[in-house]
Amino acid sequence: MLNRMETWEHLTPEQKQQARQIFGQIRQLPPGRQRAVGTAIHDLRSMPPELRERIINSERFKGMFSDQEREMMRGATRLPLAPAEGGEAGP
């Protein structure tokens, strides 16, 4: 938790705003979708950027997630955030 707080302190105001916007959108999803998107973000963040982008654009992900959800994932995985505990992502 301290690592996440420290990371948050070092984000630019624009990055903080982007994080608030993305994770606000995720919180508006139904609980099951929140978990699915959060788990995907957690898994994607451990990958190199080029692989992450291929997976987000894959037919499998297109079948599992809406365009909006995949954009949330793309935005969340580009932010320099500390890893979350328990499969959740975000500040």
N, C-alpha and C positions, 0 to 999 in steps of 0.2 A: 504494500500500500504506500509506503514511504517513497519507493522508487517511482510509482505512478504520480505521486504528488510533486516530486522533484522534476519529473519530465514535464508535467503540466506547467510548472513555473517557467520553463525555458521555451515554451511555445510562443510564437509571435501572436499579437492580438488577432491577426487574420486566421492563423491556424486554430486558435481557441474558438473563434466564431464558427469556423468550418466544422470543428468537432462538435460544438453545441448543436449546430444545425443537423448534422448527420445523425447524431445519437438521439436528438429530439424526434426525427423522422422514424427512427427505429422504434422508439418508445410508443409511437402511434400505431404500430402494427399490432395485430392480435398476438396474445402471449405465445402461441405455438410458432408463429412466424418470427417473433422476436428471438426465440431460442434458436431457430434454424439459421437465421441471418447471423446472429451472434456467434454460433458455432462455426459457421463458414468463415466469418471474419477472423476468428481465432486461428483457424487452420491456415487460411491464406496468408496471414501475417508472418508465418514461419517460412514462407517460400520466397525465392528470388523474384523480383518484380516481373521479369518476362514470363516466368511460369505462372505466376499469379494472374497475369492478364490473359494468358491462354486459357486458364481454367475458368475465369469469369466469363469469357467469351465462348466457352465450349457448349456444344449442344446439350450436354448433360445439365449444366448449370442453367441454360436457357429453359430447359424443361422443368427444373426444380424451383427457379426463382423468377419473379417478374423483372422487367427491365428496370423498374424503380428500385427494387431490392438489390439488383446487381450494381446499380450506380451507387447505392449506399455502401455496398461492400468495397467498390473501387475507391470511393472517397475515404472511407475509414482506414483502408489498408495503406493509403498513401501518407497518412498522418504519422509523424514520428512519436507515437505513443508507447508507453511502457506496456508490456504484456499484462493482460487482466488475469485475475484468478478465476478458476471454475468455468472457463469457456466463454466468458463475457468479454466484450471489448469496449473500450471507451474510457473517458476521464472519470 
